[in-house]
Structure formats: C-alpha cells, structure tokens
C-alpha cells in the first residue's frame, strides 16, 4: 500500500471518526466503518437506480489499517456493473489524520444493491 494515493474524484461521503464509535482498544469499530461504506455505496446506488435500493450482499471486505478517533474518513464509490435489477459497487475508505495531509487506504469492499419499487420488490435499475 506504500505510495498509493486516494482517488482524484470527489468522495461519495466524508466523515470524522468520533469517540462513540470505538471498541475497547480505542480503534474505530469495523462495523461503524462498514456502515459508512454502505452509505457511500447507497448514494451511488440510488443515483444509478433513480430511486430506492437495498444492500443484498457485501463481498471481500478487507480491513487494511485501523481508523482512529479524529481521523477524517473519505469514502469513494465506483460502479462496477449494472444488471437488470442489481448493481455492484466497489467502495474504498481512506483515512487522514486531522493534522496531516497524507492519507492511507483503510478498507475496501464490493457491495451489491438491488433496485426496489414502492412496495419493496425488485425492479429494473433504470425504469
């Protein structure tokens, strides 16, 4: 991971890791980070589907480094593929210490979403 740089595109979301999100060791819970990643993927899924969608799978989540309290976490989402009713979205999370400029990749995963109609049933991604 040495020499890697965050994407030059705008992040899907950016947030700050807070003390309430820590485990007993003082690191940010992996579940908190995964939920932020799901939010980032969900933003792209809603835009792509032009409406409601839901997470149906998360593949190959990898935690590369811990996130600490006060880190700025930027989450980048990339649409990998679109099926009839589903979308695969890869999300990469980067951390930046509050007082430094360099960033580190911390987590990545691929999320699968399905487009939903008003009744919660699957529908074509692009109506």
Backbone torsions as a table, in degrees:
resi	resn	phi	psi	omega
1	UNK	NA	-4.1	179.1
2	UNK	-65.9	136.0	178.8
3	UNK	85.2	-6.8	178.2
4	UNK	-71.7	148.0	177.7
5	UNK	-126.4	149.4	177.3
6	UNK	-64.8	159.1	177.7
7	UNK	-56.4	155.0	178.2
8	UNK	-87.9	-7.2	176.6
9	UNK	-76.9	166.7	176.8
10	UNK	-71.6	142.1	176.9
11	UNK	-68.8	152.4	174.9
12	UNK	-66.3	-41.0	172.9
13	UNK	-148.2	159.5	176.0
14	UNK	-139.5	137.1	-177.2
15	UNK	-147.3	170.8	177.0
16	UNK	-114.3	131.6	177.1
17	UNK	-74.9	128.1	-174.1
18	UNK	-114.1	160.5	-178.1
19	UNK	-55.7	-33.1	-179.6
20	UNK	-66.0	-12.9	-176.4
21	UNK	-98.6	14.3	-174.5
22	UNK	-98.4	158.1	171.2
23	UNK	-92.1	177.0	-178.2
24	UNK	-59.9	-22.1	179.2
25	UNK	-83.2	-6.0	179.2
26	UNK	92.1	0.4	175.5
27	UNK	-89.2	157.8	177.1
28	UNK	-71.7	135.4	178.2
29	UNK	-56.8	137.7	174.2
30	UNK	-60.8	-33.7	179.0
31	UNK	-65.0	-36.3	177.0
32	UNK	-64.1	-45.5	-179.2
33	UNK	-64.4	-41.0	178.3
34	UNK	-62.5	-38.1	178.7
35	UNK	-66.8	-36.4	176.5
36	UNK	-65.3	-38.5	177.9
37	UNK	-65.0	-39.3	178.1
38	UNK	-64.3	-39.0	176.2
39	UNK	-62.5	-43.5	179.5
40	UNK	-62.8	-46.5	178.6
41	UNK	-64.2	-38.8	179.3
42	UNK	-62.4	-35.1	176.2
43	UNK	-60.2	-47.3	-179.3
44	UNK	-69.3	-37.5	178.6
45	UNK	-62.9	-43.9	-179.9
46	UNK	-63.7	-40.8	178.5
47	UNK	-65.9	-43.4	-179.1
48	UNK	-67.3	-43.9	-177.8
49	UNK	-81.2	-11.1	-176.0
50	UNK	58.3	43.0	179.1
51	UNK	159.0	-160.4	-175.0
52	UNK	-62.0	142.2	175.2
53	UNK	-152.5	165.2	-178.5
54	UNK	-139.9	146.5	175.1
55	UNK	-71.1	130.2	176.3
56	UNK	-117.8	-15.1	178.5
57	UNK	-161.1	152.5	172.1
58	UNK	-130.8	123.4	-177.1
59	UNK	-114.0	141.5	167.4
60	UNK	54.0	46.8	175.4
61	UNK	-70.1	132.2	-179.8
62	UNK	-128.1	125.4	175.9
63	UNK	-98.9	106.9	-176.6
64	UNK	-84.3	-39.7	-176.2
65	UNK	-147.3	156.3	176.8
66	UNK	-75.6	157.6	172.6
67	UNK	-108.5	137.0	-177.0
68	UNK	-110.1	158.5	176.3
69	UNK	-55.3	134.3	178.5
70	UNK	91.5	-12.8	178.0
71	UNK	-64.8	141.4	168.7
72	UNK	-84.7	126.3	-178.6
73	UNK	-112.5	120.6	178.5
74	UNK	-110.3	130.8	-175.8
75	UNK	-118.4	123.9	-176.8
76	UNK	-110.5	131.3	-177.6
77	UNK	-118.5	135.9	179.7
78	UNK	-130.1	127.9	177.8
79	UNK	-75.0	118.3	-179.0
80	UNK	-90.3	-42.1	-178.7
81	UNK	-159.9	157.3	176.8
82	UNK	-129.4	124.4	173.9
83	UNK	-99.2	-163.5	179.7
84	UNK	-64.8	-47.5	-178.9
85	UNK	-120.5	-4.7	-173.3
86	UNK	-122.8	163.4	178.9
87	UNK	-139.5	137.4	172.8
88	UNK	-105.8	129.0	-175.6
89	UNK	-131.2	124.8	177.6
90	UNK	-94.3	131.9	179.8
91	UNK	-122.3	134.7	176.2
92	UNK	-123.6	131.3	178.9
93	UNK	-106.6	134.6	177.8
94	UNK	-122.1	142.2	176.3
95	UNK	-110.6	150.1	172.6
96	UNK	-136.7	125.3	174.4
97	UNK	-58.7	147.2	-177.8
98	UNK	-57.3	-33.0	-172.9
99	UNK	-108.5	17.6	-179.7
100	UNK	-134.0	163.6	-179.8
101	UNK	-98.0	-25.7	-176.3
102	UNK	-74.6	150.1	-179.3
103	UNK	-119.0	158.1	176.8
104	UNK	-132.5	136.6	174.1
105	UNK	-69.7	131.1	-178.0
106	UNK	-114.7	-33.4	-175.0
107	UNK	-155.2	151.3	172.9
108	UNK	-151.2	152.2	179.3
109	UNK	-164.5	162.8	174.6
110	UNK	-112.8	125.8	-178.8
111	UNK	-107.1	140.7	173.4
112	UNK	-112.3	127.9	178.2
113	UNK	-117.5	154.7	172.5
114	UNK	-121.8	137.8	176.8
115	UNK	-74.6	139.9	-177.3
116	UNK	-123.3	148.5	173.0
117	UNK	-88.9	-174.7	-177.7
118	UNK	-62.8	-23.8	180.0
119	UNK	-94.3	5.5	178.4
120	UNK	82.8	12.9	177.5
121	UNK	-96.0	151.4	179.8
122	UNK	-62.9	149.1	179.6
123	UNK	-145.6	166.1	176.7
124	UNK	-59.3	144.3	-178.1
125	UNK	-59.9	-45.2	-178.7
126	UNK	-114.1	95.7	-176.8
127	UNK	-62.1	NA	NA
